[in-house]
Structure formats: structure tokens, C-alpha cells
């Protein structure tokens, strides 16, 4: 699946909204620089954070419980469950990857910039 930095989504959205000829509604896929399996994503995160991370498949009910425990609202929980169910069931993006839909920020960069500092702060606390 594509792994996308939220900053890339914001950049694509802002560029579209600020375009001179823009009107109405447009759909623009944002795919990130590469599609990664869960195992590949875990390896990237392990390297970027220095913490061993392993991908493990859990049930939908376990995922719901974990998200609720993290403090997410029911609407957010069900939104994430919907996305993960689609990923498990062979979801395919409406728009294929193209140079236009491929954004530059990779998972490692995001993890180094955002996740590693959060883990460091948590470890110090």
C-alpha cells in the first residue's frame, strides 16, 4: 500500500486549491514515493527509530479495542477500521500511480522527523 506523509497531502491540496483555473470538485490521488508491505513498513520504522517493530495481523475487534484505548472517537475508529478492512481485502486505489500522484516524502523521513522524537520524549518521561 502507499505510505503518504500528511505534509504531501496538504501540499497537493493547497496546490489544487490555489490553482487559477480550479473550480468545483477534483479528485487527486496521493500515493507517496513507494508502495510498501506491512513487513517493509515495519523494517523502515525499525531502522528510523532504533526500536524493533514487527508487523502482526490482528482481528478487527482487537484493532478497534487498541484504537479506543489510544483515545480515538468511535467515528475515527470506524474510519480507520474501514480503511484497514479495504487493505486486507485487496483494495485497489481508484487512480493508479503516475508521476502526478507520486509524492516525494518517504516513510523513513516522516519517522525520523516525527516518530523518533515522540518516542524519545516518551522514553524520557
C-alpha positions as CSV (number, residue, x, y, z in Angstrom):
1,X,0.0,0.0,0.0
2,X,1.1,3.6,-0.5
3,X,2.5,5.3,2.5
4,X,1.9,9.1,2.4
5,X,3.3,11.9,4.5
6,X,0.4,14.2,5.7
7,X,2.5,17.1,4.6
8,X,2.4,15.8,1.0
9,X,-1.4,15.6,1.2
10,X,-1.5,19.2,2.4
11,X,0.8,20.3,-0.4
12,X,-1.2,18.6,-3.1
13,X,-4.5,20.0,-1.7
14,X,-3.1,23.6,-1.3
15,X,-1.7,23.5,-4.8
16,X,-5.0,22.4,-6.2
17,X,-7.0,25.0,-4.3
18,X,-4.7,27.8,-5.2
19,X,-4.5,26.9,-8.9
20,X,-6.0,29.7,-11.1
21,X,-8.3,27.5,-13.1
22,X,-9.7,25.5,-10.2
23,X,-13.4,25.3,-9.7
24,X,-15.8,22.7,-8.2
25,X,-14.5,19.4,-7.1
26,X,-11.5,17.4,-8.3
27,X,-10.1,14.0,-7.1
28,X,-6.3,13.8,-6.9
29,X,-4.7,10.6,-5.7
30,X,-1.6,10.9,-3.4
31,X,0.5,7.8,-3.4
32,X,3.8,8.6,-1.7
33,X,7.0,7.5,-3.3
34,X,6.6,3.8,-2.9
35,X,4.1,1.0,-2.1
36,X,5.2,-1.0,1.0
37,X,4.1,-4.2,2.6
38,X,3.4,-4.1,6.3
39,X,6.7,-6.0,6.8
40,X,8.6,-3.5,4.8
41,X,7.0,-0.6,6.7
42,X,7.9,-2.2,10.0
43,X,11.5,-2.6,8.8
44,X,11.7,1.1,7.7
45,X,10.2,2.2,11.1
46,X,12.6,0.0,13.0
47,X,15.6,1.5,11.2
48,X,14.4,5.1,11.5
49,X,13.5,4.8,15.2
50,X,16.0,2.3,16.5
51,X,13.2,0.4,18.0
52,X,12.4,-3.2,16.8
53,X,8.9,-3.1,15.2
54,X,7.3,-6.2,13.8
55,X,4.1,-6.4,11.7
56,X,1.4,-8.6,13.3
57,X,-2.0,-9.2,11.9
58,X,-4.8,-8.7,14.5
59,X,-8.5,-9.1,14.3
60,X,-10.8,-6.2,13.6
61,X,-12.1,-6.3,17.2
62,X,-8.6,-6.2,18.5
63,X,-7.8,-3.2,16.3
64,X,-11.0,-1.4,17.5
65,X,-10.0,-2.0,21.1
66,X,-6.5,-0.7,20.5
67,X,-7.7,2.4,18.8
68,X,-10.3,3.1,21.5
69,X,-7.6,2.6,24.2
70,X,-5.5,5.2,22.3
71,X,-8.3,7.7,22.9
72,X,-9.9,7.8,19.4
73,X,-13.5,8.6,18.9
74,X,-15.9,6.0,17.6
75,X,-16.1,7.8,14.3
76,X,-12.3,7.8,13.9
77,X,-12.1,4.2,15.0
78,X,-14.6,3.1,12.4
79,X,-13.0,5.2,9.7
80,X,-9.6,3.5,10.3
81,X,-11.3,0.1,10.5
82,X,-12.9,0.8,7.1
83,X,-9.5,1.6,5.6
84,X,-7.8,-1.4,7.1
85,X,-10.5,-3.7,6.0
86,X,-10.1,-2.4,2.5
87,X,-6.4,-3.0,2.6
88,X,-6.8,-6.5,3.9
89,X,-9.5,-7.3,1.3
90,X,-7.3,-6.3,-1.7
91,X,-8.4,-2.7,-2.0
92,X,-7.1,-1.0,-5.2
93,X,-6.8,2.7,-5.5
94,X,-9.2,4.5,-7.8
95,X,-6.3,6.2,-9.5
96,X,-3.2,4.3,-10.5
97,X,0.2,5.6,-9.5
98,X,1.6,8.1,-12.0
99,X,4.3,10.8,-11.8
100,X,1.5,13.2,-10.9
101,X,0.2,11.1,-8.0
102,X,3.6,10.1,-6.6
103,X,4.8,12.4,-3.8
104,X,8.3,12.8,-2.5
105,X,8.2,12.2,1.2
106,X,9.0,8.7,2.3
107,X,8.1,6.8,5.5
108,X,11.6,6.8,6.8
109,X,11.8,10.6,6.6
110,X,8.5,11.0,8.4
111,X,9.5,8.6,11.1
112,X,12.8,10.3,11.7
113,X,11.2,13.7,11.8
114,X,8.1,12.9,13.8
115,X,8.0,9.4,15.3
116,X,11.6,9.1,16.6
117,X,11.4,12.4,18.6
118,X,8.0,11.4,20.1
119,X,9.4,8.1,21.2
120,X,12.5,9.8,22.7
121,X,10.2,12.2,24.6
122,X,8.1,9.3,25.8
123,X,11.2,7.4,26.9
124,X,12.5,10.4,28.9
125,X,9.1,11.0,30.7
